[in-house]
Amino acid sequence: MRYFTTLLLLMFSQTLLANKCVDLIKKEDFYEASDVCAAMAQKGDMNAQFSLGVLYYQGNGIIADMTEAQKWIRKAAEQNHNQAQYNLGILLANGHGSSANLVEAYAWLKISADNGYSAASDSVSQLGQELSAGEKKEANERIKILKEKFKLK
């Protein structure tokens, strides 16, 4: 079963991204953006990491590559970028860039929701209905670890 057919990967208006990487994407200069985003992402900029992941996902200015998309979106998610956390959950649920992992997907979606990304709440509910009791227990253990890491309540 495919989850979440609509990815909300380019909702830059909901994030405060003020760097050249995003400016180039907004101007739809994807080739230049891919170079600039890659350079910034390599230096650890979470917004550039997320943006580069989106470029890989969509194949804009760069050859589409789901593994690279997930890699860069995960790097941003692990730096507490709530929109990247949501998108990582979506990628994991759908098996884009790796095998589908509904437990891990649920954990990242829940972290995103708890981290203030409102679009994640419906996805948490939807995916939560698909998990067995054992899978939910496993997901809740992962959520606890992530909440401690990101200092969320």
Rosetta constraint file for C-alpha pairs under 8 A:
AtomPair CA 2 CA 93 HARMONIC 7.84 0.50
AtomPair CA 2 CA 94 HARMONIC 5.86 0.50
AtomPair CA 3 CA 90 HARMONIC 7.46 0.50
AtomPair CA 3 CA 93 HARMONIC 6.37 0.50
AtomPair CA 3 CA 94 HARMONIC 5.92 0.50
AtomPair CA 3 CA 127 HARMONIC 7.90 0.50
AtomPair CA 4 CA 90 HARMONIC 6.86 0.50
AtomPair CA 4 CA 94 HARMONIC 7.91 0.50
AtomPair CA 4 CA 123 HARMONIC 7.38 0.50
AtomPair CA 7 CA 87 HARMONIC 7.28 0.50
AtomPair CA 7 CA 90 HARMONIC 7.30 0.50
AtomPair CA 8 CA 87 HARMONIC 7.36 0.50
AtomPair CA 9 CA 54 HARMONIC 6.27 0.50
AtomPair CA 9 CA 83 HARMONIC 7.96 0.50
AtomPair CA 9 CA 87 HARMONIC 6.64 0.50
AtomPair CA 10 CA 54 HARMONIC 7.29 0.50
AtomPair CA 11 CA 15 HARMONIC 7.38 0.50
AtomPair CA 12 CA 16 HARMONIC 7.49 0.50
AtomPair CA 12 CA 17 HARMONIC 7.18 0.50
AtomPair CA 17 CA 22 HARMONIC 6.63 0.50
AtomPair CA 17 CA 47 HARMONIC 6.62 0.50
AtomPair CA 18 CA 22 HARMONIC 6.91 0.50
AtomPair CA 18 CA 23 HARMONIC 7.29 0.50
AtomPair CA 19 CA 23 HARMONIC 6.27 0.50
AtomPair CA 20 CA 24 HARMONIC 6.06 0.50
AtomPair CA 20 CA 33 HARMONIC 7.91 0.50
AtomPair CA 20 CA 36 HARMONIC 7.31 0.50
AtomPair CA 21 CA 25 HARMONIC 6.50 0.50
AtomPair CA 21 CA 33 HARMONIC 5.35 0.50
AtomPair CA 21 CA 34 HARMONIC 7.76 0.50
AtomPair CA 21 CA 36 HARMONIC 5.57 0.50
AtomPair CA 21 CA 37 HARMONIC 4.95 0.50
AtomPair CA 21 CA 40 HARMONIC 7.82 0.50
AtomPair CA 21 CA 48 HARMONIC 6.35 0.50
AtomPair CA 21 CA 51 HARMONIC 7.53 0.50
AtomPair CA 22 CA 26 HARMONIC 6.13 0.50
AtomPair CA 22 CA 33 HARMONIC 7.42 0.50
AtomPair CA 22 CA 37 HARMONIC 7.93 0.50
AtomPair CA 22 CA 48 HARMONIC 7.50 0.50
AtomPair CA 22 CA 51 HARMONIC 7.04 0.50
AtomPair CA 23 CA 27 HARMONIC 6.30 0.50
AtomPair CA 24 CA 28 HARMONIC 6.16 0.50
AtomPair CA 24 CA 29 HARMONIC 5.24 0.50
AtomPair CA 24 CA 30 HARMONIC 6.78 0.50
AtomPair CA 24 CA 32 HARMONIC 7.01 0.50
AtomPair CA 24 CA 33 HARMONIC 5.18 0.50
AtomPair CA 25 CA 29 HARMONIC 5.78 0.50
AtomPair CA 25 CA 30 HARMONIC 5.76 0.50
AtomPair CA 25 CA 33 HARMONIC 5.87 0.50
AtomPair CA 29 CA 33 HARMONIC 6.01 0.50
AtomPair CA 29 CA 61 HARMONIC 7.83 0.50
AtomPair CA 30 CA 34 HARMONIC 5.92 0.50
AtomPair CA 30 CA 55 HARMONIC 7.77 0.50
AtomPair CA 30 CA 60 HARMONIC 5.62 0.50
AtomPair CA 30 CA 61 HARMONIC 4.40 0.50
AtomPair CA 30 CA 62 HARMONIC 7.81 0.50
AtomPair CA 31 CA 35 HARMONIC 6.75 0.50
AtomPair CA 31 CA 60 HARMONIC 7.34 0.50
AtomPair CA 31 CA 61 HARMONIC 4.01 0.50
AtomPair CA 31 CA 62 HARMONIC 6.84 0.50
AtomPair CA 32 CA 36 HARMONIC 6.25 0.50
AtomPair CA 32 CA 61 HARMONIC 7.47 0.50
AtomPair CA 33 CA 37 HARMONIC 5.67 0.50
AtomPair CA 33 CA 61 HARMONIC 7.37 0.50
AtomPair CA 34 CA 38 HARMONIC 5.91 0.50
AtomPair CA 34 CA 52 HARMONIC 6.53 0.50
AtomPair CA 34 CA 55 HARMONIC 6.96 0.50
AtomPair CA 34 CA 60 HARMONIC 7.97 0.50
AtomPair CA 34 CA 61 HARMONIC 5.92 0.50
AtomPair CA 34 CA 62 HARMONIC 6.51 0.50
AtomPair CA 35 CA 39 HARMONIC 6.30 0.50
AtomPair CA 36 CA 40 HARMONIC 6.27 0.50
AtomPair CA 37 CA 41 HARMONIC 5.78 0.50
AtomPair CA 37 CA 48 HARMONIC 5.03 0.50
AtomPair CA 37 CA 49 HARMONIC 7.06 0.50
AtomPair CA 37 CA 51 HARMONIC 6.80 0.50
AtomPair CA 37 CA 52 HARMONIC 5.64 0.50
AtomPair CA 38 CA 42 HARMONIC 6.07 0.50
AtomPair CA 38 CA 48 HARMONIC 7.21 0.50
AtomPair CA 38 CA 49 HARMONIC 7.48 0.50
AtomPair CA 38 CA 52 HARMONIC 6.33 0.50
AtomPair CA 39 CA 43 HARMONIC 6.69 0.50
AtomPair CA 40 CA 44 HARMONIC 6.70 0.50
AtomPair CA 40 CA 45 HARMONIC 5.71 0.50
AtomPair CA 40 CA 48 HARMONIC 5.78 0.50
AtomPair CA 40 CA 49 HARMONIC 7.53 0.50
AtomPair CA 41 CA 45 HARMONIC 5.11 0.50
AtomPair CA 41 CA 46 HARMONIC 6.76 0.50
AtomPair CA 41 CA 47 HARMONIC 7.78 0.50
AtomPair CA 41 CA 48 HARMONIC 4.92 0.50
AtomPair CA 41 CA 49 HARMONIC 4.52 0.50
AtomPair CA 41 CA 52 HARMONIC 7.25 0.50
AtomPair CA 41 CA 72 HARMONIC 7.92 0.50
AtomPair CA 42 CA 49 HARMONIC 7.84 0.50
AtomPair CA 44 CA 49 HARMONIC 7.27 0.50
AtomPair CA 45 CA 49 HARMONIC 6.16 0.50
AtomPair CA 45 CA 76 HARMONIC 7.95 0.50
AtomPair CA 46 CA 50 HARMONIC 6.11 0.50
AtomPair CA 46 CA 75 HARMONIC 7.11 0.50
AtomPair CA 46 CA 76 HARMONIC 4.54 0.50
AtomPair CA 46 CA 77 HARMONIC 7.95 0.50
AtomPair CA 46 CA 79 HARMONIC 6.56 0.50
AtomPair CA 46 CA 81 HARMONIC 6.98 0.50
AtomPair CA 47 CA 51 HARMONIC 6.10 0.50
AtomPair CA 47 CA 76 HARMONIC 6.87 0.50
AtomPair CA 47 CA 81 HARMONIC 7.77 0.50
AtomPair CA 48 CA 52 HARMONIC 5.88 0.50
AtomPair CA 49 CA 53 HARMONIC 6.16 0.50
AtomPair CA 49 CA 72 HARMONIC 5.13 0.50
AtomPair CA 49 CA 73 HARMONIC 6.24 0.50
AtomPair CA 49 CA 75 HARMONIC 6.60 0.50
AtomPair CA 49 CA 76 HARMONIC 5.58 0.50
AtomPair CA 50 CA 54 HARMONIC 6.33 0.50
AtomPair CA 50 CA 72 HARMONIC 6.08 0.50
AtomPair CA 50 CA 73 HARMONIC 4.85 0.50
AtomPair CA 50 CA 75 HARMONIC 7.73 0.50
AtomPair CA 50 CA 76 HARMONIC 5.50 0.50
AtomPair CA 50 CA 77 HARMONIC 8.00 0.50
AtomPair CA 50 CA 84 HARMONIC 6.09 0.50
AtomPair CA 51 CA 55 HARMONIC 6.26 0.50
AtomPair CA 51 CA 73 HARMONIC 7.94 0.50
AtomPair CA 52 CA 56 HARMONIC 6.23 0.50
AtomPair CA 52 CA 69 HARMONIC 7.28 0.50
AtomPair CA 52 CA 72 HARMONIC 6.53 0.50
AtomPair CA 52 CA 73 HARMONIC 7.80 0.50
AtomPair CA 53 CA 57 HARMONIC 6.08 0.50
AtomPair CA 53 CA 68 HARMONIC 6.70 0.50
AtomPair CA 53 CA 69 HARMONIC 4.01 0.50
AtomPair CA 53 CA 70 HARMONIC 6.49 0.50
AtomPair CA 53 CA 71 HARMONIC 7.24 0.50
AtomPair CA 53 CA 72 HARMONIC 4.80 0.50
AtomPair CA 53 CA 73 HARMONIC 5.06 0.50
AtomPair CA 54 CA 58 HARMONIC 6.09 0.50
AtomPair CA 54 CA 69 HARMONIC 6.34 0.50
AtomPair CA 54 CA 73 HARMONIC 7.56 0.50
AtomPair CA 55 CA 59 HARMONIC 5.59 0.50
AtomPair CA 55 CA 60 HARMONIC 5.14 0.50
AtomPair CA 55 CA 61 HARMONIC 7.01 0.50
AtomPair CA 55 CA 62 HARMONIC 6.75 0.50
AtomPair CA 55 CA 64 HARMONIC 7.55 0.50
AtomPair CA 55 CA 69 HARMONIC 7.48 0.50
AtomPair CA 56 CA 60 HARMONIC 6.89 0.50
AtomPair CA 56 CA 62 HARMONIC 6.29 0.50
AtomPair CA 56 CA 63 HARMONIC 6.57 0.50
AtomPair CA 56 CA 64 HARMONIC 4.79 0.50
AtomPair CA 56 CA 65 HARMONIC 5.35 0.50
AtomPair CA 56 CA 66 HARMONIC 6.71 0.50
AtomPair CA 56 CA 68 HARMONIC 6.38 0.50
AtomPair CA 56 CA 69 HARMONIC 4.90 0.50
AtomPair CA 57 CA 64 HARMONIC 5.64 0.50
AtomPair CA 57 CA 65 HARMONIC 6.18 0.50
AtomPair CA 57 CA 66 HARMONIC 5.70 0.50
AtomPair CA 57 CA 68 HARMONIC 7.97 0.50
AtomPair CA 57 CA 69 HARMONIC 5.13 0.50
AtomPair CA 58 CA 64 HARMONIC 6.01 0.50
AtomPair CA 59 CA 63 HARMONIC 5.02 0.50
AtomPair CA 59 CA 64 HARMONIC 3.81 0.50
AtomPair CA 59 CA 65 HARMONIC 7.27 0.50
AtomPair CA 60 CA 64 HARMONIC 7.39 0.50
AtomPair CA 65 CA 69 HARMONIC 6.10 0.50
AtomPair CA 65 CA 97 HARMONIC 7.63 0.50
AtomPair CA 66 CA 70 HARMONIC 6.06 0.50
AtomPair CA 66 CA 96 HARMONIC 5.58 0.50
AtomPair CA 66 CA 97 HARMONIC 4.26 0.50
AtomPair CA 67 CA 71 HARMONIC 6.13 0.50
AtomPair CA 67 CA 96 HARMONIC 7.16 0.50
AtomPair CA 67 CA 97 HARMONIC 3.77 0.50
AtomPair CA 67 CA 98 HARMONIC 6.66 0.50
AtomPair CA 68 CA 72 HARMONIC 6.21 0.50
AtomPair CA 68 CA 97 HARMONIC 7.17 0.50
AtomPair CA 69 CA 73 HARMONIC 6.09 0.50
AtomPair CA 69 CA 97 HARMONIC 7.03 0.50
AtomPair CA 70 CA 74 HARMONIC 5.81 0.50
AtomPair CA 70 CA 88 HARMONIC 6.60 0.50
AtomPair CA 70 CA 91 HARMONIC 6.84 0.50
AtomPair CA 70 CA 96 HARMONIC 7.31 0.50
AtomPair CA 70 CA 97 HARMONIC 5.61 0.50
AtomPair CA 71 CA 75 HARMONIC 6.36 0.50
AtomPair CA 72 CA 76 HARMONIC 6.50 0.50
AtomPair CA 73 CA 77 HARMONIC 6.12 0.50
AtomPair CA 73 CA 84 HARMONIC 5.51 0.50
AtomPair CA 73 CA 85 HARMONIC 7.69 0.50
AtomPair CA 73 CA 87 HARMONIC 7.26 0.50
AtomPair CA 73 CA 88 HARMONIC 6.17 0.50
AtomPair CA 74 CA 78 HARMONIC 6.01 0.50
AtomPair CA 74 CA 84 HARMONIC 6.97 0.50
AtomPair CA 74 CA 85 HARMONIC 7.29 0.50
AtomPair CA 74 CA 88 HARMONIC 6.06 0.50
AtomPair CA 75 CA 79 HARMONIC 6.61 0.50
AtomPair CA 76 CA 80 HARMONIC 6.77 0.50
AtomPair CA 76 CA 81 HARMONIC 5.60 0.50
AtomPair CA 76 CA 84 HARMONIC 5.91 0.50
AtomPair CA 76 CA 85 HARMONIC 7.67 0.50
AtomPair CA 77 CA 81 HARMONIC 4.92 0.50
AtomPair CA 77 CA 82 HARMONIC 6.58 0.50
AtomPair CA 77 CA 83 HARMONIC 7.63 0.50
AtomPair CA 77 CA 84 HARMONIC 4.78 0.50
AtomPair CA 77 CA 85 HARMONIC 4.50 0.50
AtomPair CA 77 CA 88 HARMONIC 7.15 0.50
AtomPair CA 78 CA 85 HARMONIC 7.66 0.50
AtomPair CA 80 CA 85 HARMONIC 7.29 0.50
AtomPair CA 80 CA 150 HARMONIC 6.49 0.50
AtomPair CA 81 CA 85 HARMONIC 6.22 0.50
AtomPair CA 82 CA 86 HARMONIC 6.33 0.50
AtomPair CA 82 CA 111 HARMONIC 7.76 0.50
AtomPair CA 82 CA 112 HARMONIC 4.89 0.50
AtomPair CA 82 CA 113 HARMONIC 7.84 0.50
AtomPair CA 82 CA 115 HARMONIC 6.01 0.50
AtomPair CA 82 CA 116 HARMONIC 7.13 0.50
AtomPair CA 82 CA 117 HARMONIC 5.96 0.50
AtomPair CA 83 CA 87 HARMONIC 6.27 0.50
AtomPair CA 83 CA 112 HARMONIC 6.84 0.50
AtomPair CA 83 CA 117 HARMONIC 6.47 0.50
AtomPair CA 84 CA 88 HARMONIC 5.90 0.50
AtomPair CA 85 CA 89 HARMONIC 6.29 0.50
AtomPair CA 85 CA 108 HARMONIC 5.52 0.50
AtomPair CA 85 CA 109 HARMONIC 6.50 0.50
AtomPair CA 85 CA 111 HARMONIC 7.08 0.50
AtomPair CA 85 CA 112 HARMONIC 5.29 0.50
AtomPair CA 86 CA 90 HARMONIC 6.42 0.50
AtomPair CA 86 CA 108 HARMONIC 6.37 0.50
AtomPair CA 86 CA 109 HARMONIC 5.06 0.50
AtomPair CA 86 CA 112 HARMONIC 5.31 0.50
AtomPair CA 86 CA 113 HARMONIC 7.76 0.50
AtomPair CA 86 CA 117 HARMONIC 7.60 0.50
AtomPair CA 86 CA 120 HARMONIC 6.01 0.50
AtomPair CA 87 CA 91 HARMONIC 6.11 0.50
AtomPair CA 88 CA 92 HARMONIC 6.07 0.50
AtomPair CA 88 CA 105 HARMONIC 7.13 0.50
AtomPair CA 88 CA 108 HARMONIC 6.81 0.50
AtomPair CA 88 CA 109 HARMONIC 7.89 0.50
AtomPair CA 89 CA 93 HARMONIC 6.04 0.50
AtomPair CA 89 CA 104 HARMONIC 7.19 0.50
AtomPair CA 89 CA 105 HARMONIC 4.02 0.50
AtomPair CA 89 CA 106 HARMONIC 6.44 0.50
AtomPair CA 89 CA 107 HARMONIC 7.50 0.50
AtomPair CA 89 CA 108 HARMONIC 5.06 0.50
AtomPair CA 89 CA 109 HARMONIC 5.16 0.50
AtomPair CA 90 CA 94 HARMONIC 6.21 0.50
AtomPair CA 90 CA 105 HARMONIC 6.57 0.50
AtomPair CA 90 CA 109 HARMONIC 7.66 0.50
AtomPair CA 91 CA 95 HARMONIC 5.93 0.50
AtomPair CA 91 CA 96 HARMONIC 4.94 0.50
AtomPair CA 91 CA 97 HARMONIC 7.13 0.50
AtomPair CA 91 CA 100 HARMONIC 7.99 0.50
AtomPair CA 91 CA 105 HARMONIC 7.70 0.50
AtomPair CA 92 CA 96 HARMONIC 6.29 0.50
AtomPair CA 92 CA 97 HARMONIC 7.74 0.50
AtomPair CA 92 CA 98 HARMONIC 7.04 0.50
AtomPair CA 92 CA 99 HARMONIC 7.29 0.50
AtomPair CA 92 CA 100 HARMONIC 5.23 0.50
AtomPair CA 92 CA 101 HARMONIC 5.47 0.50
AtomPair CA 92 CA 102 HARMONIC 6.77 0.50
AtomPair CA 92 CA 104 HARMONIC 7.06 0.50
AtomPair CA 92 CA 105 HARMONIC 5.12 0.50
AtomPair CA 93 CA 100 HARMONIC 5.30 0.50
AtomPair CA 93 CA 101 HARMONIC 5.80 0.50
AtomPair CA 93 CA 102 HARMONIC 5.16 0.50
AtomPair CA 93 CA 105 HARMONIC 5.27 0.50
AtomPair CA 93 CA 106 HARMONIC 7.83 0.50
AtomPair CA 94 CA 100 HARMONIC 5.63 0.50
AtomPair CA 95 CA 99 HARMONIC 4.67 0.50
AtomPair CA 95 CA 100 HARMONIC 3.71 0.50
AtomPair CA 95 CA 101 HARMONIC 7.03 0.50
AtomPair CA 96 CA 100 HARMONIC 7.30 0.50
AtomPair CA 101 CA 105 HARMONIC 6.02 0.50
AtomPair CA 102 CA 106 HARMONIC 5.93 0.50
AtomPair CA 102 CA 127 HARMONIC 7.62 0.50
AtomPair CA 102 CA 131 HARMONIC 7.51 0.50
AtomPair CA 103 CA 107 HARMONIC 6.35 0.50
AtomPair CA 103 CA 131 HARMONIC 7.52 0.50
AtomPair CA 103 CA 135 HARMONIC 6.02 0.50
AtomPair CA 103 CA 136 HARMONIC 7.10 0.50
AtomPair CA 103 CA 138 HARMONIC 6.96 0.50
AtomPair CA 103 CA 139 HARMONIC 5.14 0.50
AtomPair CA 104 CA 108 HARMONIC 6.35 0.50
AtomPair CA 104 CA 139 HARMONIC 6.50 0.50
AtomPair CA 104 CA 142 HARMONIC 7.52 0.50
AtomPair CA 105 CA 109 HARMONIC 6.14 0.50
AtomPair CA 106 CA 110 HARMONIC 6.03 0.50
AtomPair CA 106 CA 124 HARMONIC 6.25 0.50
AtomPair CA 106 CA 127 HARMONIC 6.50 0.50
AtomPair CA 106 CA 128 HARMONIC 6.94 0.50
AtomPair CA 106 CA 139 HARMONIC 6.62 0.50
AtomPair CA 107 CA 111 HARMONIC 6.20 0.50
AtomPair CA 107 CA 139 HARMONIC 5.44 0.50
AtomPair CA 107 CA 140 HARMONIC 7.01 0.50
AtomPair CA 107 CA 142 HARMONIC 6.23 0.50
AtomPair CA 107 CA 143 HARMONIC 5.17 0.50
AtomPair CA 108 CA 112 HARMONIC 6.12 0.50
AtomPair CA 108 CA 143 HARMONIC 7.52 0.50
AtomPair CA 109 CA 113 HARMONIC 6.22 0.50
AtomPair CA 109 CA 120 HARMONIC 5.71 0.50
AtomPair CA 109 CA 121 HARMONIC 7.66 0.50
AtomPair CA 109 CA 123 HARMONIC 6.96 0.50
AtomPair CA 109 CA 124 HARMONIC 5.84 0.50
AtomPair CA 110 CA 114 HARMONIC 6.06 0.50
AtomPair CA 110 CA 120 HARMONIC 7.08 0.50
AtomPair CA 110 CA 121 HARMONIC 7.34 0.50
AtomPair CA 110 CA 124 HARMONIC 5.90 0.50
AtomPair CA 110 CA 143 HARMONIC 7.31 0.50
AtomPair CA 111 CA 115 HARMONIC 5.86 0.50
AtomPair CA 111 CA 143 HARMONIC 6.73 0.50
AtomPair CA 111 CA 146 HARMONIC 7.17 0.50
AtomPair CA 111 CA 147 HARMONIC 7.00 0.50
AtomPair CA 112 CA 116 HARMONIC 6.52 0.50
AtomPair CA 112 CA 117 HARMONIC 5.52 0.50
AtomPair CA 112 CA 120 HARMONIC 6.19 0.50
AtomPair CA 113 CA 117 HARMONIC 4.95 0.50
AtomPair CA 113 CA 118 HARMONIC 5.83 0.50
AtomPair CA 113 CA 119 HARMONIC 7.36 0.50
AtomPair CA 113 CA 120 HARMONIC 4.96 0.50
AtomPair CA 113 CA 121 HARMONIC 5.45 0.50
AtomPair CA 113 CA 124 HARMONIC 7.85 0.50
AtomPair CA 114 CA 152 HARMONIC 7.31 0.50
AtomPair CA 114 CA 153 HARMONIC 7.87 0.50
AtomPair CA 115 CA 152 HARMONIC 7.13 0.50
AtomPair CA 117 CA 121 HARMONIC 7.86 0.50
AtomPair CA 119 CA 123 HARMONIC 7.44 0.50
AtomPair CA 120 CA 124 HARMONIC 6.16 0.50
AtomPair CA 121 CA 125 HARMONIC 6.41 0.50
AtomPair CA 122 CA 126 HARMONIC 6.14 0.50
AtomPair CA 123 CA 127 HARMONIC 5.95 0.50
AtomPair CA 124 CA 128 HARMONIC 5.73 0.50
AtomPair CA 125 CA 129 HARMONIC 6.51 0.50
AtomPair CA 126 CA 130 HARMONIC 7.18 0.50
AtomPair CA 127 CA 131 HARMONIC 6.83 0.50
AtomPair CA 128 CA 136 HARMONIC 7.45 0.50
AtomPair CA 131 CA 135 HARMONIC 5.58 0.50
AtomPair CA 131 CA 136 HARMONIC 5.95 0.50
AtomPair CA 132 CA 136 HARMONIC 6.15 0.50
AtomPair CA 133 CA 137 HARMONIC 6.21 0.50
AtomPair CA 134 CA 138 HARMONIC 6.25 0.50
AtomPair CA 135 CA 139 HARMONIC 6.04 0.50
AtomPair CA 136 CA 140 HARMONIC 6.00 0.50
AtomPair CA 137 CA 141 HARMONIC 6.37 0.50
AtomPair CA 138 CA 142 HARMONIC 6.48 0.50
AtomPair CA 139 CA 143 HARMONIC 6.07 0.50
AtomPair CA 140 CA 144 HARMONIC 6.12 0.50
AtomPair CA 141 CA 145 HARMONIC 6.56 0.50
AtomPair CA 142 CA 146 HARMONIC 6.30 0.50
AtomPair CA 143 CA 147 HARMONIC 5.98 0.50
AtomPair CA 144 CA 148 HARMONIC 6.29 0.50
AtomPair CA 145 CA 149 HARMONIC 6.27 0.50
AtomPair CA 146 CA 150 HARMONIC 6.15 0.50
AtomPair CA 147 CA 151 HARMONIC 5.54 0.50
AtomPair CA 147 CA 152 HARMONIC 4.77 0.50
AtomPair CA 147 CA 153 HARMONIC 6.73 0.50
AtomPair CA 148 CA 152 HARMONIC 6.46 0.50
